[in-house]
Amino acid sequence: MNSRPEIEQRVTPPAPTVRVTAEDLQRLRAVVDRHLDGALAAAAEQLDGELERAVVESQDQIPPDVVTMRSRILFEDLDTGRRREATLVYPEEADIEQSKLSVLAPAGLAVLGLKKNDIIEWPLPNARRTRFRIVEILYQPEASGDFHL
């Protein structure tokens, strides 16, 4: 008889592939550099890690269902069913009243480079976790030919 207690194993699914345009990569590296020595240093380090593992594509080759900078998305809280829209923006453009989500905010960092139907999970206060699904990319600059944004 085995008297050892069973240990529950929790397998963490692999992180989804993150895709960014070469232009976004260049601008996001500048964001990292600007914020490494400030109040957002931890977020900047996380963004840097995401950029290190990112697949870089040209603006005209990135699939239209990928969340790029300044994309407007519809996402759903899988626990509550609540749906919300948000636009992924650079930190200086963030405005919660207008649903402009900073790439350095936990949710902004979580959606960068993901695609339609990807599910993301991140921590909430009080040791809770939440899961969201990217329902739709309502606007992506590259898919609309807005390469200058």
N, C-alpha and C positions, 0 to 999 in steps of 0.2 A: 504494500500500500504506500502510496505517495502522500506524505503528510504536509507537503509544501502547499501553501495557499496559491490559488490561481491568481495570476497577475493580469489585469486587464491591459491589453495593448491598444493604444490609440494610434492609428496610422494616419499621418497627415498626408492629404492628397498633394501631388506636385502642384506647384504654383503655375497658373496659366501662363502661356507665352505672352510676353509683353512686346508690342510692336510700336515703334515710333518712327517718325520721318526724320531724315537727316537734319532738316531745318529745326524741328522741335528739339532734337537731341542737342544741337548747338546752343539753342536758347535755354534749355533746361540745365545744361552744364553751367551756364552763367548764373542761373538761379541758385544752384548748389554752391558755387563759389561765393556769391553774395551773402548767403545765409549760414555758412559753416561756423562762423564765430558769433552767433547771436542767439536770440531766444528760440529760433527755429532750427538750431543746429542739428538736433536729433532727427527732425523731419528731413532736413537737407541730406543727412547721411543716408537715410532710408531711400530717398529719391536717387541718390548716387548709386546705391546698390541695385535698384531697379534698372537704372540706365546701363549698368555694367552687364546685366543679363539680357538686355533688350535686343530684339532683332530690328535692325535699322533698314528702312526702305525709303525709296525716293517718293516724293509727293505724288507723282503720277502713277506709282505702283502700289501704294498702300491700299488694301481692300476698303471698300466703303462702309463696312460694318465694324470698323475698328475705332475706338475712342482715341482721337488725337486732341491736341491742344485746341481749345475753343470749340470743341464739339458740344452739341446740346444732346443730352441723352434722357431717356425715360427709364427709370429703374424701379424695381419692386422689392419691398421688404417681404421676404418669403415667410416670415413669422406672422405678420399682420395683414398681408395682402395690399398694404397701402402703396400707391404708386406716386412717384414724384419726378419732376423734371429738374435738370441742373445743367449748367454749362461749365465745363472744365476750363479754368483760367489760370493765369500767372498770379502770384501772390498779391501784387499791387493792384490787380483788377478785381479781387475778391469782394463780393457783396452778398451777404446772406439774404438780404431783403429781395434781391433780384435773382436769387438762386444761382449766383456765380460762385462756384466752388474752387477754392485754391488747390493747386496741385500739391501744396505742402500740407493741406489738411488731410487727416487720415482717410476720409472717404475719397478725396480727390486723388491722392496717391494710389488708392486701391483700384480706381477705375482706369487710370492711365494705361493705354495700350491694350486694353481688353477688347473683346468683341461681343457682338450681340449674342445673347443667351449664356454668356459666361456668368458663373456664380462666384461671388466673393464673400469672404467672411472676415470680420474684424471685431476687435474688442470694443465693448462699451463700458461706461462706468459701473462700478460695483461688481466687477468680475463677470459681467454678462457678455454675451457674444450675439452678433446679428449676422444674417445672411441676406444678401441682395442679389438680384439677377438683373443684368442689363437687358431690358425688354426691347429697346429700339434705339437706334442712332437717329435722332430727329434731324440733325444737321451735322455734317462733317465738312470743314472748309475744303479739304482736298477733293472730296467727291463733288463739291459744288463749283470747282475750278477757282476757288478763292485761295490761291497760293501765296498771296501777299500777307495774309493774317498771321 
